[in-house]
Amino acid sequence: MDIQRAKEIYASKDMVSVHLDGEPVWIEHVDAENGMAAVQVGSRPADTHTVGVERLEEQGS
């Protein structure tokens, strides 16, 4: 995924399916300057990671 799409998904009111390494994630924050995103894995609020947006995959696109 590119940084622009990550920002669009983060700002969207629609639910967009995004995966990281095959697991569903929620984008919590996008750091456009560094090309990174903070994501929550599944429904576990304590399970958050900061990853490069290129590792994120939009499902169903």
C-alpha positions in Angstrom: 0.0 0.0 0.0 1.2 3.5 -0.6 1.2 6.3 2.0 -1.7 8.2 0.2 -4.0 5.2 0.3 -3.1 4.6 4.0 -4.1 8.2 4.8 -7.4 7.8 2.8 -8.3 4.6 4.7 -7.4 6.2 8.0 -9.6 9.2 7.3 -12.5 7.2 5.8 -15.7 6.6 7.7 -16.1 3.4 5.7 -14.7 0.1 7.0 -11.9 -0.9 4.8 -10.3 -4.4 5.2 -6.5 -4.0 5.7 -4.1 -6.9 6.5 -0.6 -7.1 7.8 1.1 -10.4 7.3 -2.3 -12.1 6.7 -3.9 -10.7 9.9 -6.6 -8.0 9.9 -5.5 -4.7 11.3 -6.9 -1.2 12.1 -4.9 1.8 11.1 -4.5 4.0 14.2 -2.1 6.6 12.8 -0.3 7.4 9.6 3.2 9.1 9.7 3.4 10.3 6.1 6.8 11.9 6.6 8.4 8.6 7.5 6.1 6.2 5.5 5.0 4.4 8.7 1.6 3.5 10.2 0.6 2.5 13.7 -1.8 -0.4 13.5 -3.9 -2.4 15.9 -3.9 -6.2 15.2 -7.3 -7.7 15.2 -9.5 -6.8 18.1 -6.7 -6.6 20.6 -6.2 -2.9 21.6 -2.9 -3.7 23.4 -1.5 -5.4 20.3 -0.2 -2.5 18.3 2.7 -2.2 15.9 4.4 0.5 13.9 5.2 -0.7 10.4 6.1 0.6 7.0 2.9 1.2 5.0 4.3 -0.9 2.1 3.6 -4.0 4.4 -0.1 -3.2 4.6 -2.4 -4.9 2.1 -5.9 -3.7 1.3 -8.3 -6.7 0.9 -11.0 -6.8 -1.7 -9.5 -4.1 -3.9 
